[in-house]
Amino acid sequence: MKNVKKIYKSNMTFIETVYFCYGQKAYKNITEKINNNEFKQIEKDGITDLWKNNNGSYTIVIAVRKIKNVIQLKGLIVHEITHATDFIMRQNDFTDMEFRAYCNQAMYQSAMEWIDNKLASNRSTRED
């Protein structure tokens, strides 16, 4: 999917996958695909949902609106990734602060590399 990026994958935790969606359309597409045609709107600027899979594992879907202010967008991504990490920790009874920090860092780096490339691509397309 065009505006969806997998930013976490594990077979060692109850959380199987975390997807990051850029924009309402991407959020709608991924949630319809993984959750039997059920989805929510991004009510404010972002959302993080925990979805139970048929095999007992979970999928997390993070979505943010397309915001022009890049600093605000990146802050929002950090905010939503923190919720995802909280879900991972809660579902696995983790309490280690170092795990929390590394998990946030890894998902942020994955999301930022992807979003930075996407934003740069969008800018160059508009300039042509």
Sequence and secondary structure as in RCSB ss.txt:
>XXXX:A:sequence
MKNVKKIYKSNMTFIETVYFCYGQKAYKNITEKINNNEFKQIEKDGITDLWKNNNGSYTIVIAVRKIKNVIQLKG
LIVHEITHATDFIMRQNDFTDMEFRAYCNQAMYQSAMEWIDNKLASNRSTRED
>XXXX:A:secstr
 TTEEEEEE SSSSEEEEEEEESHHHHHHHHHHHTTT      SSEEEEEEE TTS EEEEEEE   S HHHHHH
HHHHHHHHHHHHHHHHTT   HHHHHHHHHHHHHHHHHHHHHHHHHHHHHHH 
